[in-house]
């Protein structure tokens, strides 16, 4: 019995190799890595200064014969510095994934190889699964490079070494980012493949990108009063927790509407999950993964279902090579 996975593996590897040889994608991925590092270096230098200040103060106390415990050891959280990196992945990474998916579909249309490939002993779903697997591999490799570089920079510049727990959180963030970018890649691929004009597919894909990645999250953030004042409105006004809860209860309908706009965006789910994993959101800083998972498993499930549902739609729709060779 023939191995049905073989065509998928062969086509996926071919796609990944072609993507890595694509000059445009290489430049775009390099730009993403550079942007992530630029947003990280300044914070890492500042963290190194804080760590050095504490070390110098402790050394001075010890030299004077004092008890170094008089200065409480501060808790440094280097993963908080990855906020800018994640924001670059949310926006710039999504653009790269969208274009990569579009180019993966257009490459077959432009060479008019779809009809030829599908005359071979390759089923429609195998061909489509291979194309999506190529996108998954590209997303995973790109983010692996980005996070490996950021981990090296944090260790080399911040002066605060990453722990095994920190590395584990980075791996989980990498997995979430891979799911996110694969979903965006699948969106670009599907629209470029399904529509009679691949250019129309790109236009529609970018329109959806604007709504999902930029518009919906920004509307939700703007409608949140706490985001308009540093530290939050309640904290700045020193309102007691009981009074905060009473005020929030009076605006429950408004908050439900505002949050509904945010959670309609897969980008917001990715952000909420990864900000919690890395402790960027203060309420999750230093919390064990079990606590974070209990609160954020819904965001992880949304990411998984978003990518799986798009992939399922692509696999279920048959290709009509004769139609796809006719650009209108």
ZAMARGU-4260 file (C-alpha; in steps of 0.2 Angstrom, whole numbers, plus 5000, padded with zeros to 4 digits):
<rodrens>
0) 5000/5000/5000 | 5008/5017/4995 | 5012/5029/5009 | 5000/5043/5007 | 5011/5054/5017
5) 5025/5054/5005 | 5018/5067/4992 | 5013/5078/5007 | 5031/5077/5014 | 5039/5080/4997
10) 5028/5095/4992 | 5030/5103/5009 | 5049/5101/5009 | 5049/5109/4991 | 5038/5123/4997
15) 5049/5127/5012 | 5065/5126/5002 | 5058/5138/4989 | 5051/5150/5002 | 5069/5150/5010
20) 5076/5154/4993 | 5064/5168/4990 | 5073/5184/4991 | 5058/5194/4996 | 5054/5183/5010
25) 5072/5182/5016 | 5072/5201/5017 | 5056/5202/5026 | 5061/5189/5039 | 5077/5198/5041
30) 5068/5214/5044 | 5056/5205/5057 | 5071/5199/5066 | 5080/5216/5066 | 5064/5225/5072
35) 5062/5212/5086 | 5080/5215/5091 | 5080/5234/5091 | 5064/5234/5102 | 5073/5222/5114
40) 5091/5230/5115 | 5086/5246/5124 | 5076/5237/5137 | 5090/5224/5140 | 5103/5238/5142
45) 5092/5246/5155 | 5089/5230/5164 | 5108/5227/5165 | 5110/5244/5173 | 5097/5239/5186
50) 5106/5223/5190 | 5123/5231/5190 | 5116/5244/5203 | 5110/5231/5214 | 5126/5221/5213
55) 5136/5237/5217 | 5125/5241/5232 | 5126/5224/5239 | 5145/5223/5237 | 5147/5240/5246
60) 5137/5234/5261 | 5147/5218/5261 | 5164/5228/5261 | 5157/5239/5276 | 5153/5223/5285
65) 5135/5226/5284 | 5121/5213/5282 | 5118/5212/5263 | 5100/5206/5267 | 5096/5225/5272
70) 5094/5227/5253 | 5080/5216/5247 | 5085/5207/5231 | 5074/5214/5217 | 5065/5202/5206
75) 5071/5204/5188 | 5059/5198/5174 | 5069/5198/5157 | 5054/5190/5148 | 5044/5206/5150
80) 5056/5215/5138 | 5049/5204/5124 | 5033/5215/5123 | 5040/5224/5107 | 5045/5207/5099
85) 5027/5200/5101 | 5020/5216/5094 | 5031/5215/5079 | 5026/5197/5076 | 5007/5202/5078
90) 5008/5215/5064 | 5024/5213/5054 | 5024/5194/5055 | 5006/5193/5050 | 5010/5203/5034
95) 5024/5191/5030 | 5014/5176/5033 | 4999/5183/5023 | 5011/5187/5008 | 5020/5170/5009
100) 5003/5161/5008 | 4998/5172/4993 | 5014/5168/4985 | 5013/5149/4988 | 4996/5149/4979
105) 5002/5161/4965 | 5017/5151/4962 | 5007/5136/4956 | 4995/5147/4946 | 5009/5157/4938
110) 5018/5141/4932 | 5001/5133/4928 | 5007/5118/4937 | 4991/5114/4946 | 4984/5104/4932
115) 5000/5094/4929 | 5002/5090/4948 | 4984/5084/4950 | 4986/5072/4935 | 4999/5063/4946
120) 4994/5050/4959 | 4992/5065/4971 | 4975/5068/4979 | 4968/5085/4980 | 4968/5085/4999
125) 4986/5079/4999 | 4992/5093/4988 | 4983/5106/4999 | 4989/5098/5015 | 5007/5099/5008
130) 5005/5117/5004 | 4998/5121/5022 | 5012/5110/5030 | 5025/5121/5020 | 5017/5136/5028
135) 5018/5128/5045 | 5036/5124/5043 | 5040/5141/5037 | 5031/5149/5052 | 5040/5138/5064
140) 5057/5141/5057 | 5055/5160/5056 | 5050/5161/5074 | 5063/5149/5080 | 5076/5161/5073
145) 5068/5176/5080 | 5066/5169/5098 | 5083/5161/5097 | 5091/5178/5093 | 5081/5186/5107
150) 5086/5173/5120 | 5104/5176/5115 | 5102/5195/5116 | 5094/5194/5133 | 5107/5182/5140
155) 5121/5192/5133 | 5116/5210/5136 | 5103/5211/5151 | 5115/5203/5164 | 5100/5192/5170
160) 5102/5174/5164 | 5087/5165/5158 | 5081/5151/5168 | 5074/5134/5162 | 5057/5140/5166
165) 5060/5156/5155 | 5066/5145/5141 | 5050/5134/5143 | 5039/5149/5142 | 5048/5155/5126
170) 5045/5138/5118 | 5026/5139/5123 | 5026/5157/5115 | 5035/5150/5100 | 5021/5137/5098
175) 5007/5150/5100 | 5016/5161/5087 | 5018/5147/5075 | 4999/5143/5076 | 4995/5162/5074
180) 5006/5164/5058 | 5001/5148/5051 | 4983/5153/5052 | 4987/5170/5043 | 4997/5161/5030
185) 4982/5149/5027 | 4971/5164/5025 | 4982/5172/5011 | 4984/5155/5003 | 4965/5151/5002
190) 4960/5168/4995 | 4973/5168/4982 | 4969/5150/4977 | 4950/5151/4977 | 4946/5168/4968
195) 4947/5169/4950 | 4960/5183/4951 | 4974/5180/4963 | 4976/5199/4964 | 4959/5200/4971
200) 4963/5187/4983 | 4978/5198/4990 | 4967/5213/4991 | 4953/5204/5001 | 4967/5196/5012
205) 4974/5213/5016 | 4957/5220/5020 | 4954/5205/5032 | 4971/5208/5039 | 4967/5226/5043
210) 4951/5222/5052 | 4958/5207/5062 | 4976/5213/5066 | 4974/5232/5067 | 4956/5238/5068
215) 4947/5227/5080 | 4961/5226/5093 | 4963/5245/5092 | 4945/5249/5094 | 4944/5237/5109
220) 4960/5245/5117 | 4953/5263/5114 | 4936/5259/5122 | 4945/5253/5138 | 4947/5268/5150
225) 4961/5259/5159 | 4972/5259/5144 | 4971/5278/5142 | 4980/5282/5159 | 4997/5275/5164
230) 4994/5262/5177 | 4975/5262/5174 | 4961/5275/5179 | 4957/5266/5195 | 4975/5265/5201
235) 4979/5283/5197 | 4963/5289/5207 | 4967/5277/5221 | 4949/5269/5221 | 4947/5255/5233
240) 4944/5237/5225 | 4927/5236/5232 | 4922/5252/5224 | 4930/5247/5208 | 4919/5232/5207
245) 4904/5242/5210 | 4908/5254/5196 | 4912/5240/5184 | 4895/5232/5188 | 4886/5247/5182
250) 4895/5246/5165 | 4894/5228/5163 | 4885/5229/5146 | 4898/5242/5139 | 4912/5230/5145
255) 4904/5215/5137 | 4902/5225/5120 | 4920/5231/5121 | 4928/5214/5125 | 4917/5206/5111
260) 4926/5218/5098 | 4943/5213/5105 | 4940/5194/5106 | 4933/5194/5088 | 4952/5196/5083
265) 4963/5181/5083 | 4978/5194/5086 | 4970/5199/5103 | 4969/5180/5108 | 4987/5178/5103
270) 4992/5194/5113 | 4983/5189/5129 | 4990/5172/5129 | 5008/5176/5126 | 5008/5192/5137
275) 5002/5181/5151 | 5015/5167/5147 | 5030/5179/5147 | 5023/5189/5162 | 5021/5205/5152
280) 5004/5208/5159 | 5008/5212/5178 | 4995/5202/5185 | 5003/5186/5178 | 5021/5191/5182
285) 5029/5176/5191 | 5014/5166/5191 | 5016/5147/5188 | 5011/5140/5171 | 4996/5130/5179
290) 4988/5147/5185 | 4991/5155/5168 | 4984/5140/5159 | 4968/5140/5169 | 4965/5158/5164
295) 4971/5158/5146 | 4967/5141/5140 | 4952/5149/5130 | 4964/5160/5121 | 4975/5145/5116
300) 4960/5135/5111 | 4954/5150/5100 | 4971/5150/5091 | 4971/5132/5088 | 4953/5132/5081
305) 4956/5147/5071 | 4970/5139/5062 | 4962/5121/5061 | 4946/5128/5054 | 4954/5138/5040
310) 4965/5123/5036 | 4949/5112/5036 | 4940/5123/5024 | 4955/5123/5012 | 4956/5104/5013
315) 4938/5102/5010 | 4936/5113/4994 | 4941/5104/4978 | 4953/5113/4966 | 4947/5117/4948
320) 4964/5119/4939 | 4955/5125/4923 | 4947/5139/4932 | 4962/5144/4941 | 4973/5146/4925
325) 4961/5160/4920 | 4965/5176/4928 | 4952/5189/4926
</rodrens>
